[in-house]
Amino acid sequence: MDNMDNVSNNNDQSPYPSVCEAAMLSVLAAVAVYYYGIRAAAVAVVCVLTCMAADALCLVLRRKHLRLNDLSALSGGLAIAVMLPASIPYTAAAAACLFAVCIAKHPFGGHGHELLSCAAAGYIFCEQSFPQWVLMYPRPFGELSVQNIVSSGLYPSFSKTALTSGMGSYSDFELLIGSFAGPMGCTCALLVTVCALVLISQGGISGAAFFSEMAVIIGCAYLRGGTAEIKITLAGGMTVFAAAFLTAHTELVPRKRAGRYLYGVLAGLITSAVCLISALENPAVYAAVLTAPVSGLIDGMALTRSRKLRAKRIFGGVKDNG
């Protein structure tokens, strides 16, 4: 499922995210433009330019070299953009990107040294700071103004309405392609899954972490409400997107394959727990942030066990002849 049983992350990997990751996020952004028009394109451009400018400024202030082949700012900007509603004020989108780069990324050493998903941190900051803008959405194919603030034609997300009234009149096909109010690039669960599979094949995300997390989330959803709850969970809440792009990124997961399975299971349990004990619409995004610090602990436990086994092999057979 992963390319190697013992794979490095963080500083042992290439310091640059793959072109494939940026390409898959660009595909999701393109779908957002198809659903919401030029307004979605404007939001994506604002996010990307803000991330790139903030990243360059932080590198200059830290006296680090600017590298044109470092696509982390591009990928981060696209990831934040597709998680936001197409109606988000440009200023709020820019604030999310500034938080992601200047607070969640560079204070910890910049790309390759992140403790958690910077895009997830930026989104959560924006949601908690501007809930009236982040948690209200336009419907696909509606008319959207390109002005900074859109104040009409906004609705609660599918995730929010499903908590009180179920799936409503949406067909399975509409749920599959994301034809409902929600984050502009994350509602099409089918396309997000395809992008995740492409990234797994290219080593951009961990298949072990992604599939184990999704298995736990689906299992817990079934226990809560059967197949109807599974449909709601997979279609809404950015569940598939968060599991793939925010939690299972190879720079954040543990090094050992067994650790990655454990990491995914833990992420799935946290997602399900947050869903049960809170009214948050996007629990998988919060779970991505809560789970990320555990990766280092899992690696530490694996290293300690490896050292004990090595010592046992070296000294276990030595007998005291005294």
Secondary structure, 3 states (H helix, E strand, C coil): CCCCCECCCHHHCCCCCCHHHHHHHHHHHHHHHHHHCHHHHHHHHHHHHHHHHHHHHHHHHCCCCCCCCCCHHHHHHHHHHHHCCCCCCHHHHHHHHHHHHHCCCHHHCCCCCCCCCHHHHHHHHHHHHCHHHHCCECCCCCCCCCCCCCCCCCECCHHHHHHHHCCCCCCHHHHHHCCCCCCCCCCCHHHHHHHHHHHHHCCCECHHHHHHHHHHHHHHHHHHHHHHHHHHHHHCCCHHHHHHHHHCECCCCCCEHHHHHHHHHHHHHHHHHHHHHCCCCCHHHHHHHHHCCHHHHHHHHHHHHHHHHHHHHHHCCCCCCC
